[in-house]
Amino acid sequence: MEAVRRDRIFYEESGGGVTFSGGEPLAQPGFLKALLETCRSEGLHTAVDTCGFACTDILLDVARLTNLILFDLKLMDEARHRQFTGVSNAPILANLRALAQAHQNIWLRVPVIPGINDLEKDWQQAAEFAADVCGISQVNLLPYHKLGLFKSRRARHPSSLESIEPPSPERMERAAEVFRHRGLDVKIGG
């Protein structure tokens, strides 16, 4: 909380607040809840950025202390989600539905990665799912970028994304149109 308090002036000037991200903040629920409770008692706006792969009870417990949930949706196709992330998307999708019943300020964050989830059918499936989940107040389409590759090289962890180029602005706009067509508030970036 000392680090959070040092930046309070920036939150107040910008109208922002504290965002807990990671890694995965839900992997340390006790620590996260203690920070959220203290932030709430001090009147600070809070956001939690999660991939949604967590125990539902923990997610809902954290959500009640949070002003905004940033929730990642990578792929709707189960087999491809497992291929690229190593885990099933079933608990993630179930958690998003459960969360939407308890929290009304969810920003769905969809990374757009060429060759992985940038097909029209990927966007159609994600947009259809998102439109069916109340509580999603905004969709952020996040264009793939190469900023993380430097860290991978430094850590000597080869990246399978090395040869991927970021999507064009036109491609991002096409993705946004698919989500807007479903009546969703969409922003590119965020």
N, C-alpha and C positions, 0 to 999 in steps of 0.2 A: 504494500500500500504506500510505502514511502515513495517509490518510483512513480506510482499513479498520481499521488498528490503533487509531486514536483511538476507534472504536466497539466495540472488543473487549469491554469490560465489559458493554455492552448485550447482545451475543450470548451471553455467558456467563450473565448474569442471566436471560435469556428462554429459553435453550436453543435459540436461533436461530442465524443465521449470515449470511453475505454472499450477497445475490442480485444477479446481474448481469442487467440488463434493458436496455431501450433506449427507443427505436429497436430495433434488432436487434443483440444482442451478437455473433452469429456473423459479422457484417459486418466485424469487426476481430479475426480469429482469433488472430493473433500476440500482440496485446495481451492478449486474453482468456486465452489459454493461459498466458502468463507470470504473470498475476495468480492464476489457479487453481492453478498449481504452487506459488507462494509461499504462498497460503492453505493448501494441503494440507500443506506443510512446517511450517507454524506451527499445524497442528491445528484450523483453522477449517472449519466446515461451509459448503459452498458449494451454491448453486442457480443455474441458468441458465434464464432465461425467454425462450423463443424462439417464433417463428411457424412454424419448421420449414422455411422457404423458404431453403435453403442447400445448399451442396455436401455430399453425404452423408459424404465422407471427413472434412471439417471437423467436422461434427456428431458423428461417432463419436469423433474425436480429442479433442474437448472433453468429451464424455460420460465418457470414462475418468477424467477429472480432477474430476468433479462428483458430489456426493452426491445431488442431486435435480435432475430436469429438469422444468420447467414448460413444457408444450407446448400451444400454442393450436390449437384445431380450430374453424374458423369455419363452414364449410359443406361438406357432402358432395357436393352437386350441382355438377358441374364448370362448367357455363355460368353459374350464379348466383355461384359463387366468383369466377370471372373478372370478372363484371359488377361485383361489389362490392369486390374487392381489386385487380383489374388483373392478376392472375396465375393460372395454372393451379393446381389443388390436387393434381395428380398427383404432383409431386415431394415435396410436403408429406406426403401419405399414404404414399408409398414411404419417406420418411425416418422416419416414425413407426414403420413396420414394422421397418425396419433398426435403429433405435434400441432397440426393444423386445427385439431379439435380443442386444443388448450391455449393456443397462442395466435394472435391475429396480426402479427407483424413479422412476416417471414420473407426474406429476400432469397429467392432461388438463384443459385449461381451455377451457370452451365459453362464449363470450359469448352472451347471449340478448337479441336485438335485435328488438323488435316490427316486423313488416313486412319483415324481412330473413331471419331464421332462426328464427322462433318458431312455425312450424307443427308439428303433431304428426309429420308425415312427416320433417321435418328432425331432430327428436329421435330418431325411430325409426332413421333411417339412421345417425346419429352413434353411438347406443347400440349398434347392431348391430356397427358397425365397431370401436368401443372394446372390446366384449366379446370380439372375435376377436383382439385384440392383447394378448399377455401382457406383463407389465411395467408395465401401468397400475395403480398402487396406489390412485389416487383420481381422481375426476372432480369438478372445481369448476365449477358453473354460475354464471356471472357475469352478474347482471342489468345491463342497460344503465342508465347514469346520464348525467346532463347535465354532469358536472364539466368535461369537455373543451371544451364549447361556449364557455366564457369565453375560453379560450386561442385558439380559432378566431376569435372576434370581435376580440380584441386584435391578432392577426396579420393581420386583414382577409382571412381565408380563409373564405368562406362554407361552411357545413356543410349537407350534405343531410340531416343528422339533427336539425336544429333543431326540427322539429315532432313528433318521436317522443317518446312518453311512456314512462317505465320500466315494465317488466312488473309486474303485481300479484304480491304474495306467493303468492296462490292459483295463478297461472299458473306461477310458478317451482316451486312444489311439484308441479304436474302434470308439468313437465319432469323433475324429480327422480325421480318415480315411474317414468317411462319408462326411465330409466337403471338404477334399482334393480331393475326387473323383469328386467333382463339380468344381474343379479348383481353390479353395480358398486357400489363404495363412493362415495356421492355427498354433496357438501356444496354448499349454496347460498352463494355468496360465496367469498372466499378469495383 
